[in-house]
């Protein structure tokens, strides 16, 4: 049984939509973090009181992590992409990473039974 870890970095304002969409699609288990980062654009420019311009190089984002069976990877990517999409720069990224093993601490279950 092959498993993958999916890490998605999305806009903070899209976090709830992504979380709810994953749950509705049958993927309720996840870990979430507030993170800061930047992509190719190198951050964003903001104006303070309409006068002073300043640059924010690390933009606040939400990072979600979940482990799924190989067969579910494309479906999870589709759900996240649809829920997180705005069409603007900074919508986020999704990374897929191989997982060798998963163990549920409480029961000792392993593999897909642990996820």
N, C-alpha and C positions, 0 to 999 in steps of 0.2 A: 504494500500500500504506500503509494507516494503521496507526500503532503507538501504544500507550499505555504510560506509566510507571505502575506500581502501587506505591504506598508504603503499607505496613501497619505500624502501631505496635501491638505485642501485649505481653502479659505475658511477663516473662523466662522463667517456668517453662513457657510454651507455645511458646517459640521452636523447640525441637527438633521438636516435633510438627508445627508449621507447615512447617518446612523439609523434613522427611521427607514430609509429605503433598504438598507441591509437587513434590518429586522423583518420587514415585510417580505423580503425575498427568502427568508429562512436562515439568515446568518446573524443571530442575535449576539453572539459572543465576540467581544473585541476589547482591545486595550486602547485608551486614548490619552494623548498628551497635548499640552499647549507648547508649541515650539516657536522658534523664530528662525528665519532663513531668507535667502534671496536666490533668485534665478539669474538668467542671462541679463535681465534688465538692471541688475545691480541695486535693487531697492526702489524706493519711490520718492518723489519730491512732493512736499506739502507746503502750504502757506499758513503762516500764523497771523491771525487777524488781518488777512488780506494784504499784508505789507511785506513781511519777511518770509523768504523762502528757505526751507531747510530740507536736508536729505535724510531719509530713514533707510539705512542699508540693510537692516534685518527686519523683515516684515513679520508680524504675528501670524501664525498659521495653526492648524490642528493636524495632528498626526494620529492616524488610526492604524492598528496592527491586528491582523487576524490570521489564523492558520486554518487552511481548508484542504480538502482532498484535491488531487490534480484535476479531477473531472469538473470541479466547481470553479476553477480559476477564471476562465473566460466569463462566466456568468457574474462573478463578483466584480471583475474589472468593468463589465458593462453597467452594472448597478451603480458603482461608484462614479464612473465617468458621467453617466446621465444625471445623477443627483448633484454632482459638484460643478457641472458645466455652466459658465456664464458667457464664454466666448471672448473674454478679456484676458490680457496678459496676467499671469499669476493664478490661474485656476488650479495649478498643482501638478503633482506627479504621482505615479503608482509604480512601485517596485515589487518584483516577484522573486522570492528567494527560496531555494530548496530547504526543506526541514527533514533532518534524519530521523528524529524520534520526538514523540510527545508523551508525557506521563502525567496522569492526574494524581496529584499528591494524596488526596483523601482516600482514594480507592486502589491506587496502584495500576489502574487501567492504562494501556499503552496504545499507541498508534491512533487510528481513527476513532476508537472508543474513548480516547482521552480528549478529543476535540469536540 
